[in-house]
Amino acid sequence: GNCFPCPEGGCPNMGHYADKFKEKFKNDFVKLYLNTGEAKDFPLWRYKVAVTLSGKSKIKGYVNVALYGTDGNTKQYQITSGTLKPDNTYTAFIDAETNVGKITKVKFLWNNNWINPTFPKLGAATITVEAGQN
């Protein structure tokens, strides 16, 4: 999460060109993680999504988003679950199997886990999406 997006010098490579980045690491031993998709060539595209909620009262539930773009759209991804508080910002990383291209729309969905006769209202004051580098 702290290396998103890639730093000015680029993201560290794994494999053949990994030695180009050895000066960037202070320790001799560094753990790197690689997320892969299910379909061959196993690509994933990383997006950082931040949702600031609007509403009048806190409720229990979850928030999902789906990204739509010029080259496709993603399935729904959960951004947060638990107590949802208006004016709070919830941030999550999405590893999507679709490169949506230029983002044109974000679908915001929320659901509360309880039967609530007061019909609470919750919305998104802002949603920001930052795409990782290809």
FENFEN-V43641 format. One record per residue. N is the residue number from 0. SS is DSSP state (alpha for helix, beta for strand, coil for the rest). OMEGA is omega in degrees with one decimal (NA if undefined). D_CENTER is the distance of its C-alpha to the mean C-alpha in Angstrom with 2 decimals. Layout:
n: [N N]
ss: [SS SS]
omega: [OMEGA OMEGA]
d_center: [D_CENTER D_CENTER]
This chain:
n: [0 1 2 3 4 5 6 7 8 9 10 11 12 13 14 15 16 17 18 19 20 21 22 23 24 25 26 27 28 29 30 31 32 33 34 35 36 37 38 39 40 41 42 43 44 45 46 47 48 49 50 51 52 53 54 55 56 57 58 59 60 61 62 63 64 65 66 67 68 69 70 71 72 73 74 75 76 77 78 79 80 81 82 83 84 85 86 87 88 89 90 91 92 93 94 95 96 97 98 99 100 101 102 103 104 105 106 107 108 109 110 111 112 113 114 115 116 117 118 119 120 121 122 123 124 125 126 127 128 129 130 131 132 133]
ss: [coil coil coil coil coil coil coil coil coil coil coil coil coil coil alpha alpha alpha alpha alpha alpha alpha alpha alpha alpha coil coil coil coil coil coil coil coil coil coil coil coil coil coil coil coil coil coil coil coil beta beta beta beta beta beta beta beta beta beta beta coil coil coil beta beta beta beta beta beta beta beta beta beta beta coil coil beta beta coil coil coil beta beta beta beta beta beta beta beta coil coil coil coil beta beta beta beta beta beta beta beta coil coil coil coil coil coil beta beta beta beta beta beta beta beta beta beta coil coil coil coil coil coil coil coil coil beta beta beta beta beta beta beta beta beta beta coil coil coil]
omega: [-176.8 -178.9 -179.2 -8.2 -177.6 178.1 -175.2 -179.6 -179.9 178.2 176.2 176.7 171.3 175.6 -169.4 -175.4 -177.5 -178.0 177.6 -174.2 -174.6 179.6 -177.7 -177.6 -178.4 -177.5 175.4 -176.7 -179.4 175.4 173.5 -178.1 -179.2 174.3 179.1 176.3 -178.9 -174.4 178.0 -6.9 172.2 -178.0 170.0 175.9 -175.4 176.3 173.3 -176.1 176.7 -178.8 172.7 -174.6 172.7 -179.7 -176.3 -176.9 179.1 178.4 173.3 179.6 178.6 178.6 174.7 171.1 170.3 -178.8 177.7 -178.5 -176.7 -177.0 178.9 179.6 -179.4 168.7 176.6 176.2 179.5 178.4 178.7 172.3 -177.5 178.9 179.7 -176.1 175.0 -179.1 174.7 176.4 179.8 -175.3 177.3 173.6 178.0 171.9 -173.4 177.2 179.4 169.9 -173.5 -176.3 178.1 -176.4 -179.0 -176.3 172.4 177.8 -178.7 178.0 174.6 178.5 173.5 -172.7 -174.5 169.0 -173.5 -177.2 179.8 -179.9 -177.8 179.1 179.9 179.4 176.7 175.3 175.9 171.0 175.6 179.9 176.9 -179.2 174.6 179.4 176.2 NA]
d_center: [10.07 13.22 13.69 10.73 11.77 14.91 17.98 20.88 22.67 19.89 17.84 20.22 21.45 22.45 25.75 28.46 27.30 25.91 29.09 28.15 25.78 28.10 29.19 25.72 25.72 28.17 28.51 30.19 27.69 23.93 21.44 18.84 16.40 15.69 13.42 15.19 15.19 18.15 19.97 22.20 21.34 18.26 15.67 11.88 9.77 6.71 4.48 3.74 4.30 7.57 10.11 13.73 15.98 19.56 22.45 25.60 25.08 22.72 22.24 20.91 18.36 14.76 12.18 10.49 9.16 10.10 10.00 13.55 15.05 18.35 17.96 16.48 13.88 11.40 12.23 10.94 8.03 8.81 7.21 10.57 14.14 17.49 19.15 17.55 19.23 19.77 19.03 16.45 12.98 10.16 7.01 4.24 2.60 3.23 6.79 8.68 12.45 13.00 13.12 13.23 15.13 15.49 13.36 16.07 14.73 11.98 13.37 13.13 14.75 15.98 18.75 20.99 22.40 25.91 28.66 29.01 32.12 31.00 28.28 25.71 23.82 20.25 18.31 15.61 17.35 14.60 11.12 9.87 7.63 8.20 8.75 9.88 13.56 15.27]
